[in-house]
Amino acid sequence: MPKGADVVGLLRRNRYDLAVVGGGTAGLTAAWHAAQRGLSVLLIEGALQPGGQIATVGQIEGMPGIALSGPEFAASLLADGRNAGIRLLMAEVSAIETAHEGFALHHGGDFVLAHNVVLATGGRSRSLGVIGETEFQGRGVAHCATCDGPLCRGRDIAVIGGGDAALQEALLLSAYARTVTVVIRGRARARRHYLERAETRANLRFEWDSTVTGIRGADGVEAISLRHADGRESELECFAIFPRIGCMPNSEIAGGMVDKTPDGYIRTGAGLETRTAGLFAIGAVRDGFPGDLVEAAAEGAAVARSVAGRARHSYSRFNGGNQQ
């Protein structure tokens, strides 16, 4: 980081009231509410298109009055944010450190400064941990139904998992695939209306009490090996496999600035603040996040209130960030 007089100019030019890392529902909502409260806001997103997990969902459910697809909903949130004055930086944050009465967020050999940071980095799909999973990533092991569903038209595919995300994925894919087999290790955790809808799809079936033990193929996925609760082993031929067995938090960039659970989820206190003053966490990266779209939006609004309250009582000699 520059020293001496060079730092003064950088502070005036690059300092924001708030930097939000992650452009999913929670992050976009936090950025919009903070901008509405008069804060200068920088939204940093490493993906090619903001939206996070919601951008991979077919039809939005659980948000009354919204009849949009996931990508449409994400695009609407982003447009509202830009209209509110949010600056968008498409970059991958590699590290965060305390600096100059706030934080320095490093990306691609450069950095930006902010008085407050909200981590809304979400999570990544939990690995099955079986032979063939790494080998066939992008060649049959897929993680986005809206992206890869059309490529599965007329094929036999498998979805792994028994939660809401798995059933949503299976229902969306059933519009393309010849057959969709949902492999569930134990009991289904998905809400009843997803299960009821699945039962009405003639090309959707369940493989209960079963665990994936391997993935095989040549140029792409050809089959998965299953172990059943009664000890039997079988093979299910399929063109693609969509694992949906939960997620792991993307909390690495917080380093030692936060307390985490053994699984890596960030612990927060009052106002969704971590143990480092001015550093907040919301959404799927946070310990205790309920998981629904409504809760993601609610946490975004709540953290914006917390940041705005903190801003009123600190760094009054600064003018905030320059919206360049």
Secondary structure, DSSP 8 states (H G I E B T S, - for coil): ---THHHHHHHHHHEEEEEEE--SHHHHHHHHHHHHTT--EEEEE-SSSS-GGGGG-SB--SSTT---BHHHHHHHHHHHHHHTT-EEEE----EEEE-SSSEEEEETTEEEEEEEEEE---EEE-----BTTTTTBTTTB-S-HHHHGGGGTT-EEEEE--SHHHHHHHHHHTTT-SEEEEE-SSS--S-HHHHHHHHT-TTEEEE-SEEEEEEEESSSEEEEEEEETTS-EEEEE-SEEEE-S-EEE--GGGGGGS-B-TT--B---GGGB-SSTTEEE-GGGBTT----HHHHHHHHHHHHHHHHHHHHTS-TTS------
